[in-house]
Amino acid sequence: MVSFLPICLIFFAVHRISAIEVTEESERIVEDAVMRALESLYNPDNLPQNNASSAGERIVMSQQANADSKSAQFTGEVLEEATRTLVQEFGMDILPVANEVINKWKVEEEQENDGNATEVPETRKKRQAVFRIKRQSGGSKKCTTHPSNCNDRFHTTTRSITGHCNNRENPELGKSVSPLRRVLGGAFYADGLGQMRTRSVTGAELPSARLISNVLHDDRNNQVFSANINHLHMIIGQFIAHDVVFIPSSVVFNTKLILLSLIPLLLARNGGQLDCSACNSPQRVSGNCAPIRVSLNDRYFKIPCMRLTRALNGQENFGVRSQIGQNSHFLDLSTVYGSSECEMDSVRSFRDGKLKTFTGLGYTLPPQNFNDTNCQSKAPWVCFTCGDFRNSLHPALIPIHTIFIKEHNRLADLVRSRRRRMSDEEIFQLVRKILIGMWQHIVYNEYLPKYLPQRSLRNFDLQPLRNRVHLGYKPKQDPSISAEFAAAAFRFGHSQARFDFPRLNAAGRPAGNYDLGHDIFYADQNYLSGIGGWEPVMNGMVRLAGMKSDRYFSFGIRNQMFEIRGRNGSGVDLVSVNIQRGRDLGLHPYVMYRQFVGLSPVSKFNDLNTTFSKENINALRSVYSDPMDIDLYTGIMLEENMAGAQLGPTGVFLIAEQFKALKTGDRFFYESSVANTDNFNLDEMNEIRQNVTLAKLICTNMDSINRINTDIFDFRSNQVACSTLPEININTFLR
């Protein structure tokens, strides 16, 4: 350390006086740190043992990393390790210099890719592999292409499947496998880099996430239903989340030796799940383990720790750990179409612009997936292939996926009948554009007003327009999903989930039910053709209440997520996971967001009395040592709801802010008109505004019903004949 100190001081002096300049010495030091990181992480002698889940103990996970995300992790882990080396030896001030070195390397790499450089010296190949890796992750087929020209005809007329080139000034903004955004501008880690906070501001240990869940979030079987919101609202919220939020979990590269020339192939085929079940897994298995402590007297889990794998580190520079979104960040039906070329190809029939389906039981389902390693039910009750692989997370998601697949195919048939000369590709892209527009309208016109107050809808400009176009697209707006939205605020919907999912037949009579906790990644409930398949589940969601949005969660949510049938305690507590995930992502404590959104500062628990009930303040005091320790998720869930909303002010702000970003930062948003972009024209916008409702979408694509609720998210609302609802006219879109 001493030998480097004079050089370090020179760097700092240069940094303070003038622009950062990369010198041969600074480049050597940074390259040395990268080489040492590679040696530390991937030397066969340093690899931990038994770090992947064994074949006999299969771990079900909902956030599996794809090849591109694994590539991002490889780069991120090397940079994380190299950052620690540099900081330990030179302090934090060296990081800007180190990042300028990375920028220099990237420019050199681009020149080499263009054929303008001489032969690459052997000494540079290793460190170049670290930064080239994200662009070489494909296996036998390249699933993500990187456009060379965002102003070409395709990117003028068509929303790319990955989100690339949505923003022409910054083509990677909001694309699949790109960083999450931070509302407060940075992360909150114990060491300032990536270490999860484990200590209270008082110096005591932070309470375990499971302890917080047990003390503050256990409904104790006292289910309180919403006075008006149905169960469908929760499911549509989850469908939105699966569209825009996918934070992949860290993997382990199970290889004794990484040959840098074969890294892309290794990452595409490798990267197994980490077994983070043991309390000492962070030391014995991987630093990417973050198990949750369970008390000896826990009423359900009889284990010392509950498994949790940290979100994959996709940092692209020296500095703080950074998480990525694997799906496109835009509201673009990734759930239906996917977020990569491979995912899109897997759901397309390539005939007449239509999507694949399975109709072997006499009704429509998504195509079957016989190779889904996450599926817990076996043949013939296999899971399904959709744009998002979490489609079979629980049986109530499949009805939503199926309705959108059927609507796509219905519209494709209409287009085909009127434009016989259109190709499969032309029909597919036109219908995809229309259906995404319909989806965005449903979200902003029907879903958001059910839990955000009218004042917030106005203030954040979230209300659909009437007979005019939106001119508020902002290329400088980052549309990326915020870590606060993904890991805390939008997870409020978990409190809406019932323990059971009742089925109703077309006449509204009970047709049995199923328990959420017994059916995570089991698909057999959707194969019950004798009672109408998935349609009774949809009827039940529309016509029966969801849970009240509050701090309490149902038994299945708190104890049985990913549980294997017949093995109590083999799953996890989703509330604990949500709290721990916030710490994993480096979310700031709740009180910092509270002040950011305009609420009064907090220094003691009683200062919370403007937005918390006395009962909830006392509850917080019983588990946290100091209000500065309160986790964002728990703070949001304990706030008193705003008038006309299902959430308190902090949660409302974080969600409204995100949907504002998704509107103003999306060049293809359905109401927007942007120069040199083939948006909907005003007639097409009005066709969607006036004639698209979720009720009609459901009616049109279900065989068993002819009446539906007038307010699709209010179980008390009157029912009307499906035939009386307006219907979109496809002719409007055939220019």
C-alpha positions in Angstrom: 0.0 0.0 0.0 2.8 2.4 0.9 4.6 2.1 -2.4 1.5 3.3 -4.3 0.8 6.3 -2.0 2.8 9.0 -3.9 1.2 8.0 -7.2 -2.2 8.2 -5.5 -1.5 11.7 -4.2 -0.5 12.8 -7.7 -3.8 11.5 -9.1 -5.8 13.4 -6.5 -3.9 16.6 -7.2 -4.6 16.3 -10.9 -8.2 15.5 -10.2 -8.7 18.7 -8.1 -6.9 21.0 -10.4 -8.0 20.0 -13.9 -10.0 17.4 -15.9 -9.1 13.8 -15.1 -6.3 12.6 -17.4 -5.4 9.0 -17.9 -1.7 8.3 -17.6 0.3 5.1 -18.2 0.7 4.7 -14.4 -3.0 5.1 -13.7 -3.8 2.6 -16.5 -1.3 0.1 -15.1 -2.7 0.4 -11.6 -6.3 -0.1 -12.8 -5.3 -3.0 -15.0 -3.5 -4.6 -12.1 -6.6 -4.3 -10.0 -8.7 -6.0 -12.7 -6.2 -8.8 -13.1 -6.1 -9.4 -9.3 -9.9 -9.4 -9.2 -10.0 -12.1 -12.0 -7.4 -14.1 -10.1 -9.3 -13.8 -6.8 -12.7 -14.7 -8.3 -11.9 -17.3 -10.9 -8.7 -19.0 -9.9 -9.6 -22.7 -9.4 -7.8 -22.8 -6.0 -10.0 -19.9 -4.8 -13.4 -21.2 -5.9 -15.7 -22.1 -2.9 -17.0 -25.6 -2.7 -20.6 -26.8 -2.9 -21.8 -23.4 -4.0 -24.5 -24.5 -6.3 -27.7 -26.2 -5.4 -27.5 -30.0 -5.6 -29.6 -32.1 -7.8 -31.4 -33.6 -4.8 -32.4 -30.2 -3.3 -33.9 -28.2 -6.2 -34.4 -24.6 -5.4 -37.3 -22.8 -7.1 -36.6 -19.2 -8.0 -38.6 -16.6 -9.9 -35.8 -14.4 -11.0 -33.5 -16.6 -13.1 -30.8 -14.8 -15.0 -30.5 -15.2 -18.7 -27.2 -15.4 -20.7 -27.0 -11.6 -21.1 -27.6 -11.1 -17.4 -24.9 -13.7 -16.5 -22.5 -11.8 -18.7 -23.4 -8.6 -16.9 -22.7 -10.3 -13.6 -19.3 -11.5 -14.7 -18.3 -7.9 -15.6 -20.0 -6.6 -12.4 -18.3 -9.0 -10.1 -14.8 -8.3 -11.5 -15.4 -4.5 -11.2 -16.8 -4.9 -7.6 -13.7 -6.9 -6.5 -11.4 -4.5 -8.3 -13.1 -1.5 -6.7 -12.5 -2.9 -3.3 -8.9 -3.4 -4.1 -8.5 0.1 -5.4 -10.4 1.7 -2.5 -8.5 -0.3 0.1 -5.2 0.8 -1.3 -5.9 4.4 -2.5 -9.3 5.5 -1.0 -12.5 6.4 -2.7 -11.0 9.3 -4.6 -9.3 7.1 -7.1 -12.5 5.8 -8.6 -13.1 8.7 -11.0 -9.6 8.2 -12.4 -10.3 4.4 -12.7 -13.5 5.0 -14.6 -11.7 7.3 -17.1 -9.4 4.3 -17.7 -12.4 2.2 -18.4 -13.7 4.8 -20.9 -10.4 4.8 -22.6 -10.4 1.0 -22.9 -13.9 1.1 -24.4 -12.9 3.5 -27.0 -9.9 1.3 -27.9 -12.2 -1.7 -28.1 -14.6 0.1 -30.5 -11.7 1.0 -32.7 -10.6 -2.7 -32.7 -14.1 -3.9 -33.5 -14.1 -1.5 -36.5 -10.8 -3.0 -37.7 -8.8 0.2 -37.1 -6.4 -1.2 -34.6 -3.3 -3.4 -34.8 -3.1 -6.8 -33.2 -4.1 -6.8 -29.6 -1.3 -7.7 -27.2 -1.8 -10.8 -25.1 -1.5 -8.7 -21.9 -4.7 -6.8 -22.8 -6.9 -9.7 -23.7 -8.0 -10.6 -20.2 -9.1 -7.2 -19.2 -10.8 -6.6 -22.6 -12.8 -9.8 -22.0 -14.3 -8.2 -18.9 -15.7 -5.3 -20.9 -16.5 -7.1 -24.1 -18.4 -9.8 -22.4 -21.8 -8.2 -22.4 -21.7 -8.1 -26.2 -20.5 -11.7 -26.6 -23.0 -13.5 -24.4 -24.9 -15.4 -27.1 -24.8 -19.2 -27.3 -25.7 -20.8 -30.6 -28.1 -17.9 -31.3 -27.7 -14.3 -30.5 -30.7 -13.2 -28.5 -29.9 -9.5 -28.2 -28.7 -7.5 -31.1 -27.2 -4.0 -30.8 -28.5 -1.7 -33.5 -25.9 0.4 -35.4 -28.4 3.1 -36.4 -31.3 4.2 -34.2 -32.6 6.5 -37.0 -33.2 3.8 -39.5 -36.7 2.9 -40.8 -37.2 0.1 -38.4 -36.5 2.2 -35.3 -38.7 4.9 -36.7 -41.7 2.7 -37.2 -41.3 -0.1 -34.6 -40.6 -0.5 -30.9 -37.7 -2.9 -30.6 -38.3 -6.0 -28.5 -35.4 -5.1 -26.2 -36.1 -1.4 -25.8 -32.9 -0.5 -27.7 -33.1 2.8 -29.5 -36.4 3.9 -27.8 -34.2 6.8 -26.8 -32.2 7.9 -29.8 -29.9 10.1 -27.8 -29.1 7.3 -25.3 -30.0 4.1 -27.1 -29.4 1.8 -24.1 -31.7 3.8 -21.7 -34.5 1.5 -20.5 -33.5 -1.5 -22.6 -33.4 -5.0 -21.3 -30.4 -5.9 -19.1 -29.7 -2.3 -18.1 -29.4 -0.6 -14.7 -32.1 0.3 -12.3 -32.6 4.0 -11.6 -32.2 5.5 -8.1 -34.8 8.1 -6.9 -32.3 9.6 -4.4 -29.5 9.4 -6.8 -27.4 6.7 -5.0 -27.4 3.6 -2.9 -27.3 3.2 0.9 -24.7 0.6 1.8 -22.9 0.0 5.0 -19.5 0.5 3.4 -20.6 2.9 0.6 -20.0 0.2 -2.0 -22.2 -2.9 -1.7 -22.2 -4.3 1.8 -25.8 -4.7 3.1 -26.6 -2.7 6.3 -26.8 -5.0 9.3 -26.4 -2.5 12.1 -28.8 0.0 13.6 -27.8 3.6 13.8 -27.6 2.9 17.6 -24.9 0.3 17.0 -27.2 -2.6 17.8 -28.1 -5.3 15.2 -30.8 -4.5 12.8 -33.9 -6.7 13.3 -34.1 -9.8 11.1 -36.5 -9.3 8.1 -38.4 -12.4 9.3 -38.8 -10.9 12.8 -40.2 -7.7 11.3 -42.6 -9.8 9.2 -43.7 -11.8 12.2 -44.2 -8.8 14.5 -45.6 -6.2 12.0 -47.1 -8.1 9.0 -48.8 -11.2 10.3 -52.5 -11.1 9.7 -53.0 -14.0 12.3 -55.7 -15.4 10.0 -57.8 -12.3 10.6 -58.5 -11.6 6.9 -59.8 -8.1 6.2 -61.2 -7.8 2.7 -61.3 -4.6 0.6 -64.6 -2.8 0.7 -64.7 -2.5 -3.1 -61.5 -3.5 -4.9 -61.6 -7.0 -6.4 -58.9 -9.6 -6.6 -58.3 -8.9 -10.3 -56.7 -5.6 -9.4 -53.9 -7.4 -7.6 -53.3 -9.8 -10.5 -53.2 -7.0 -13.1 -50.7 -5.2 -10.8 -48.6 -8.3 -10.9 -48.9 -8.5 -14.6 -47.6 -4.9 -14.8 -44.8 -5.8 -12.5 -43.8 -8.8 -14.6 -43.9 -6.5 -17.7 -41.4 -3.9 -16.3 -39.6 -5.5 -13.3 -37.3 -8.4 -13.5 -34.3 -8.2 -11.2 -32.3 -11.4 -11.9 -30.7 -13.3 -9.0 -26.9 -13.9 -8.8 -25.6 -17.1 -10.2 -22.5 -19.2 -9.6 -20.2 -19.9 -12.5 -19.5 -23.6 -11.9 -16.2 -24.0 -13.7 -12.7 -25.0 -12.5 -11.0 -22.8 -15.0 -12.3 -19.9 -17.1 -10.5 -19.7 -20.4 -11.1 -16.2 -21.5 -11.5 -17.1 -25.1 -14.4 -19.3 -24.1 -16.1 -17.0 -21.6 -19.2 -16.2 -23.8 -19.9 -19.9 -24.3 -19.3 -20.7 -20.6 -21.7 -18.0 -19.5 -24.4 -19.0 -21.9 -24.3 -22.6 -20.7 -23.3 -22.1 -17.1 -24.3 -20.0 -14.1 -26.1 -22.2 -11.7 -28.4 -21.3 -8.8 -26.7 -20.5 -5.5 -27.8 -22.5 -2.5 -28.0 -19.7 0.1 -30.0 -21.7 2.7 -27.3 -22.0 5.4 -26.7 -19.1 7.8 -23.0 -19.2 6.9 -23.5 -19.3 3.2 -22.2 -15.7 2.7 -18.8 -17.1 4.0 -18.9 -20.7 2.8 -20.8 -20.4 -0.5 -20.8 -16.9 -1.9 -20.8 -13.2 -1.0 -24.0 -13.1 -3.1 -25.9 -15.0 -0.4 -28.0 -13.0 2.0 -29.9 -15.6 4.2 -32.6 -14.3 6.6 -32.3 -15.2 10.2 -35.2 -17.2 11.7 -35.9 -17.3 15.4 -36.0 -20.5 17.3 -39.7 -20.0 18.3 -40.9 -19.2 14.7 -44.4 -20.6 14.3 -43.8 -22.0 10.8 -40.2 -22.2 9.8 -38.1 -24.7 11.8 -34.8 -23.7 10.3 -32.1 -21.2 11.5 -32.1 -19.3 8.2 -34.3 -18.7 5.2 -32.6 -18.7 1.8 -32.1 -15.5 -0.2 -29.8 -14.9 -3.1 -28.7 -11.3 -3.7 -29.8 -9.6 -6.8 -27.2 -9.9 -9.6 -24.6 -7.2 -9.6 -24.5 -5.6 -13.0 -22.3 -2.6 -12.3 -20.5 -1.3 -15.4 -18.0 1.0 -13.7 -15.8 1.1 -10.6 -17.9 2.1 -7.7 -21.1 1.1 -6.1 -22.9 -2.3 -6.6 -25.7 -1.8 -9.2 -28.7 -4.0 -10.1 -30.2 -4.4 -13.5 -33.6 -5.0 -15.0 -33.6 -8.1 -17.3 -36.8 -7.2 -19.0 -37.3 -4.0 -21.1 -38.1 -1.3 -18.6 -40.9 0.1 -20.8 -44.6 -0.8 -20.4 -44.5 -2.8 -23.6 -46.1 -6.2 -22.8 -42.8 -8.1 -22.2 -45.1 -10.6 -20.5 -46.6 -11.4 -23.9 -43.8 -10.8 -26.4 -40.6 -11.1 -24.3 -37.6 -8.8 -24.0 -35.2 -10.5 -26.4 -35.3 -11.9 -29.9 -35.1 -15.4 -28.5 -38.1 -14.9 -26.2 -40.1 -13.3 -29.0 -39.3 -16.1 -31.4 -40.3 -18.7 -28.8 -43.9 -17.3 -28.6 -44.5 -16.6 -32.3 -46.1 -19.0 -34.7 -44.6 -17.2 -37.8 -47.9 -17.7 -39.6 -50.3 -14.8 -40.3 -48.8 -12.7 -37.5 -50.1 -14.9 -34.7 -48.8 -16.2 -31.4 -48.5 -19.9 -30.5 -51.2 -21.5 -28.4 -52.1 -24.9 -26.9 -55.7 -26.1 -27.5 -55.5 -29.8 -26.7 -58.1 -29.6 -23.9 -60.8 -27.9 -26.0 -59.9 -24.4 -24.8 -57.0 -22.0 -25.3 -53.9 -21.9 -23.2 -50.4 -20.6 -23.9 -48.0 -23.1 -25.5 -46.7 -25.8 -23.2 -43.2 -25.8 -22.0 -41.8 -29.3 -21.3 -38.3 -27.9 -20.4 -39.3 -25.5 -17.7 -36.9 -26.4 -14.9 -38.8 -24.2 -12.4 -42.1 -26.0 -13.0 -43.0 -28.1 -10.0 -45.9 -30.0 -11.6 -45.0 -32.8 -14.0 -46.3 -34.0 -17.4 -49.0 -33.9 -18.4 -49.5 -30.8 -16.3 -46.5 -28.9 -17.6 -46.0 -25.1 -17.3 -46.2 -22.8 -20.3 -44.1 -20.6 -22.6 -44.9 -16.9 -22.6 -42.9 -13.7 -23.0 -42.1 -13.8 -19.3 -41.1 -17.1 -17.8 -42.9 -16.3 -14.5 -46.2 -16.9 -16.2 -46.8 -20.0 -14.2 -45.8 -18.5 -10.8 -49.4 -19.2 -9.7 -52.5 -20.3 -11.6 -54.2 -16.9 -11.6 -51.6 -15.4 -13.9 -52.3 -17.8 -16.8 -55.8 -16.4 -17.4 -54.3 -13.0 -18.0 -51.6 -14.3 -20.2 -54.2 -16.3 -22.2 -56.5 -13.3 -22.7 -53.7 -11.2 -24.2 -52.5 -14.0 -26.4 -56.1 -14.6 -27.7 -56.6 -10.9 -28.2 -53.4 -10.7 -30.3 -54.5 -13.6 -32.4 -58.0 -12.2 -32.8 -56.7 -8.8 -34.0 -54.2 -10.6 -36.3 -57.1 -12.5 -37.9 -59.0 -9.2 -38.4 -56.0 -7.6 -40.1 -55.3 -10.6 -42.2 -58.9 -10.7 -43.4 -58.7 -7.1 -44.6 -55.1 -7.0 -45.8 -54.4 -10.3 -47.6 -51.0 -9.1 -48.9 -49.5 -8.2 -45.6 -46.7 -10.5 -44.5 -46.5 -12.4 -41.2 -44.0 -9.9 -39.9 -46.1 -6.8 -40.9 -49.2 -8.2 -39.2 -47.3 -9.2 -36.1 -45.7 -5.8 -35.6 -48.9 -3.9 -36.3 -50.9 -6.0 -33.9 -48.2 -5.8 -31.3 -48.2 -2.0 -31.6 -52.0 -1.9 -31.2 -52.1 -4.3 -28.2 -49.3 -2.4 -26.4 -51.3 0.8 -26.9 -54.4 -0.9 -25.5 -52.4 -2.2 -22.5 -51.0 1.2 -21.7 -54.4 2.8 -21.9 -55.8 0.1 -19.5 -53.0 0.8 -17.0 -53.4 4.6 -17.0 -57.1 4.8 -17.5 -58.4 2.0 -15.3 -55.7 0.5 -13.0 -53.8 3.5 -11.6 -57.0 5.5 -10.6 -58.0 2.6 -8.3 -55.1 3.2 -5.9 -53.6 6.6 -6.6 -55.6 9.7 -5.5 -56.9 12.1 -8.2 -54.6 14.8 -7.0 -51.5 12.7 -7.7 -52.9 11.6 -11.1 -53.2 15.3 -12.0 -49.9 16.4 -10.5 -48.0 13.7 -12.3 -49.9 14.1 -15.5 -51.1 10.4 -15.5 -54.6 11.0 -16.8 -55.3 10.0 -20.4 -56.0 13.0 -22.7 -59.2 13.7 -24.7 -59.0 14.3 -28.4 -55.4 15.6 -28.4 -51.9 14.2 -28.5 -49.3 14.2 -25.8 -46.4 16.4 -26.6 -44.4 15.8 -23.4 -41.9 13.2 -24.6 -38.5 14.1 -23.0 -35.4 12.4 -24.3 -33.6 13.5 -21.1 -36.1 11.6 -19.0 -34.7 8.3 -17.7 -37.7 5.8 -18.1 -35.8 3.0 -16.2 -37.5 1.3 -13.4 -36.4 2.7 -10.0 -35.0 0.4 -7.4 -37.5 2.0 -4.9 -40.4 1.1 -7.2 -39.2 -2.4 -7.9 -38.0 -3.5 -4.5 -40.5 -1.7 -2.3 -43.3 0.6 -3.4 -44.9 -1.6 -6.2 -44.8 -4.6 -4.0 -47.7 -3.2 -2.0 -49.9 -5.5 -4.1 -48.7 -8.5 -2.1 -50.9 -7.3 0.7 -53.9 -7.6 -1.7 -53.4 -11.3 -2.3 -55.9 -13.7 -0.7 -55.0 -16.9 0.9 -57.4 -18.7 -1.4 -58.4 -18.1 -5.0 -62.2 -18.9 -5.3 -63.6 -20.1 -8.6 -67.0 -19.0 -9.9 -68.9 -20.5 -12.8 -70.6 -18.3 -15.4 -73.7 -18.1 -13.2 -71.6 -16.8 -10.3 -71.9 -20.0 -8.3 -68.9 -21.4 -6.4 -66.8 -23.9 -8.4 -64.2 -24.7 -5.8 -61.0 -22.9 -4.9 -57.3 -23.4 -4.6 -54.7 -22.2 -2.0 -52.0 -19.8 -3.2 -49.3 -21.4 -1.0 -49.9 -24.8 -2.5 -49.7 -23.8 -6.1 -46.5 -21.8 -6.6 -45.1 -22.9 -10.0 -47.7 -25.7 -10.2 -49.7 -25.6 -13.4 -52.2 -28.4 -12.8 -55.0 -26.0 -11.7 -55.2 -24.7 -15.3 -55.8 -28.2 -16.8 -59.1 -28.8 -15.1 -61.2 -29.0 -18.3 -64.2 -30.5 -16.5 -64.9 -27.2 -14.7 -64.0 -24.9 -17.6 -60.2 -24.6 -17.3 -59.0 -21.2 -16.3 -62.2 -19.2 -16.9 -63.8 -19.9 -13.4 -60.6 -18.5 -11.9 -61.0 -15.3 -13.9 -64.7 -15.0 -12.9 -63.7 -15.4 -9.2 -61.1 -12.6 -9.5 -63.6 -10.2 -11.1 -66.5 -10.8 -8.8 -64.9 -11.3 -5.4 -63.0 -9.0 -3.1 -59.2 -8.8 -2.8 -57.6 -8.1 0.6 -57.5 -4.6 2.0 -54.2 -2.9 1.2 -52.6 -2.6 4.6 -49.6 -3.8 6.6 -51.0 -7.3 7.0 -50.3 -10.3 4.6 -52.0 -13.6 4.1 -50.6 -16.9 5.4 -49.5 -18.1 1.9 -47.6 -14.9 1.2 -45.8 -14.9 4.5 -45.0 -18.6 4.7 -45.4 -20.6 1.6 -43.9 -18.9 -1.4 -42.1 -21.5 -3.6 -43.1 -24.2 -1.1 -42.9 -27.8 -2.3 -46.2 -29.5 -1.7 -46.2 -31.7 1.3 -43.0 -30.1 2.7 -44.0 -27.4 5.1 -41.3 -24.7 5.5 -39.6 -25.6 2.2 -40.5 -22.2 0.8 -39.9 -18.6 1.9 -41.7 -15.6 3.4 -42.3 -13.1 0.6 -42.6 -10.2 3.1 -39.2 -11.1 4.6 -37.8 -11.3 1.1 -39.2 -7.9 0.2 -37.6 -6.3 3.3 -34.2 -8.1 2.8 -34.3 -7.2 -0.9 -34.5 -3.6 0.0 -31.3 -3.9 2.1 -29.7 -6.0 -0.7 -30.4 -3.2 -3.3 -29.1 -0.5 -0.9 -32.4 1.3 -0.5 -32.2 4.2 1.9 -34.2 4.0 5.2 -37.8 5.0 5.0 -37.5 8.3 6.8 -35.1 9.6 4.0 -37.7 9.0 1.3 -40.4 10.4 3.5 -38.6 13.7 3.7 -37.8 13.6 0.0 -41.5 13.5 -0.9 -42.2 16.5 1.3 -43.2 15.1 4.6 -41.8 16.4 7.9 -38.4 15.3 9.1 -38.2 12.5 11.7 -35.8 12.2 14.5 -37.9 10.2 17.0 -40.8 7.8 16.6 -43.5 10.2 17.7 -42.5 12.5 14.7 -44.2 9.9 12.5 -47.6 10.8 13.9 -48.6 12.9 10.9 -48.8 9.9 8.6 -48.9 6.9 11.0 -51.5 5.8 13.5 -50.5 5.5 17.1 -50.9 1.8 16.9 -48.5 1.5 14.0 -46.0 3.8 15.6 -46.0 1.6 18.7 -45.7 -1.5 16.5 -42.6 0.0 14.8 -41.1 1.0 18.1 -41.5 -2.6 19.3 -39.1 -4.0 16.6 -36.8 -1.1 15.5 -34.4 0.6 17.8 -34.5 3.9 15.9 -36.8 5.4 13.3 -33.7 5.8 11.0 -33.6 2.0 10.8 -37.1 1.6 9.4 -37.0 -0.3 6.1 -38.7 1.4 3.1 -41.0 -1.4 2.4 -42.3 -1.7 6.0 -42.6 2.1 6.3 -44.7 2.3 3.1 -47.0 -0.5 4.3 -47.6 1.1 7.7 -48.4 4.6 6.4 -52.0 5.7 6.7 -53.7 5.7 3.3 -54.2 9.0 1.6 -57.8 10.0 0.9 -59.0 8.2 -2.3 -55.9 6.0 -2.3 -54.8 2.5 -1.2 -51.4 3.8 -0.1 -49.8 6.5 2.0 -48.0 9.5 0.6 -44.5 8.0 0.3 -45.7 4.9 -1.6 -48.0 7.1 -3.8 -45.2 9.4 -4.7 -42.8 6.6 -5.7 -45.3 4.8 -7.8 -46.7 8.0 -9.5 -43.1 9.2 -10.2 -42.4 5.9 -11.9 -45.4 5.9 -14.2 -44.7 9.5 -15.0 -41.2 8.4 -16.2 -42.7 5.5 -18.1 -44.9 8.0 -20.0 -42.6 10.9 -20.7 -39.6 8.7 -21.3 -41.2 6.4 -23.8 -40.9 7.6 -27.4 -43.6 5.1 -28.5 -46.1 5.9 -25.6 -49.6 5.4 -27.1 -50.7 9.1 -26.6 -47.4 10.7 -27.7 -46.5 12.4 -30.9 -42.7 12.6 -31.5 -40.8 13.8 -34.5 -39.5 11.1 -36.9 -41.5 8.4 -35.0 -44.4 6.5 -36.4 -46.7 7.0 -33.4 -50.5 6.5 -33.5 -52.3 9.4 -35.2 -55.1 11.2 -33.4 -57.8 9.0 -34.8 -56.0 5.9 -33.7 -55.4 7.4 -30.2 -59.1 8.2 -29.9 -60.1 4.7 -31.1 -58.1 3.3 -28.1 -59.3 5.9 -25.7 -63.0 5.5 -26.5 -63.3 1.8 -27.2 -60.7 0.0 -25.1 -61.6 -1.4 -21.7 -60.3 -4.3 -19.7 -63.9 -5.5 -19.3 -64.3 -5.8 -23.1 -60.9 -7.5 -23.5 -62.0 -10.1 -20.9 -65.5 -10.5 -22.4 -64.2 -11.0 -25.9 -61.7 -13.7 -25.0 -63.8 -15.8 -22.6 -66.2 -18.4 -23.9 -68.3 -18.9 -20.8 -69.6 -15.4 -20.0 -71.9 -12.8 -21.6 -72.0 -10.3 -18.8 -69.3 -8.5 -16.8 -68.8 -5.8 -14.2 -69.2 -2.2 -15.4 -66.2 -1.2 -13.3 -63.8 -4.0 -13.9 -61.9 -3.5 -10.6 -65.0 -3.0 -8.4 -66.6 -6.3 -7.3 -69.8 -4.5 -6.2 -70.4 -2.9 -9.6 -73.4 -3.8 -11.7 -73.0 -6.3 -14.5 -73.9 -5.5 -18.1 -74.1 -7.5 -21.3 -70.7 -7.9 -23.0 -72.4 -6.9 -26.3 -73.1 -3.4 -25.0 -69.5 -2.6 -24.4 -67.7 -0.6 -27.1 -65.3 -2.6 -29.3 -62.1 -1.4 -31.0 -62.4 -1.0 -34.8 -59.3 -2.5 -36.5 -60.0 -0.6 -39.7 -58.9 2.6 -38.0 -55.4 1.3 -37.9 -55.2 0.1 -41.5 -53.6 3.0 -43.2 
